[in-house]
Amino acid sequence: MNLRINQAGSHIIAIAVGIVILGVIGLAGYRVLQHDNPMADSAAKTPSVPASITSKDDLKQTAASLDGSSVDVNNSVDGSSLDENLTDML
């Protein structure tokens, strides 16, 4: 069997394989970024508030919503691991 590299149409197969490989790499990168993105999870947990505050009731609803969803930052941060990570970076 006599194969030639310059056969008609062979460049289409090479381009198709290249596009598939780029697609797989792009999909993998997208999935990794979405998995590592902490904002993607917190955006779903954001409480609903009125689009604009025009009355006292809107203000009370917004304040109650924000107060109920606040995170206690002082208790959620581990100072020792933060110090270790900062030391490792230096």
HUQUI-V930001 format. One record per residue. RES is the residue in one small letter. PSI is psi in radians with two decimals (none if undefined). NEAR is the number of other ideal C-beta (glycine too) atoms within 8 Angstrom. Layout:
res,psi,near
RES,PSI,NEAR
RES,PSI,NEAR
This chain:
res,psi,near
m,2.29,2
n,1.86,3
l,2.38,5
r,2.44,5
i,-0.54,5
n,0.58,4
q,2.59,7
a,2.30,3
g,-0.12,6
s,-0.46,9
h,-0.47,6
i,-0.68,7
i,-0.73,8
a,-0.72,8
i,-0.73,8
a,-0.74,8
v,-0.72,8
g,-0.72,8
i,-0.71,8
v,-0.75,8
i,-0.77,8
l,-0.65,8
g,-0.75,8
v,-0.75,8
i,-0.75,8
g,-0.74,8
l,-0.74,8
a,-0.75,8
g,-0.72,8
y,-0.76,8
r,-0.68,8
v,-0.77,8
l,-0.69,8
q,-0.57,8
h,-0.64,6
d,-0.09,6
n,1.85,8
p,-0.37,6
m,-0.44,6
a,-0.66,8
d,-0.68,8
s,-0.44,8
a,-0.58,7
a,-0.41,6
k,0.04,7
t,2.24,7
p,2.69,8
s,2.38,4
v,2.77,7
p,2.62,8
a,-0.65,2
s,2.58,5
i,1.94,7
t,-0.14,5
s,3.00,6
k,-0.60,5
d,-0.71,6
d,-0.71,11
l,-0.75,9
k,-0.71,8
q,-0.75,10
t,-0.77,11
a,-0.75,8
a,-0.67,8
s,-0.76,11
l,-0.64,10
d,-0.65,7
g,-0.40,7
s,0.05,9
s,2.58,6
v,2.37,5
d,1.71,6
v,-0.63,6
n,-0.59,5
n,-0.29,5
s,-0.17,6
v,2.25,7
d,1.87,5
g,-0.61,6
s,-0.72,6
s,-0.57,7
l,-0.76,9
d,-0.72,8
e,-0.76,8
n,-0.71,8
l,-0.67,8
t,-0.70,7
d,-0.56,6
m,-0.45,5
l,none,4
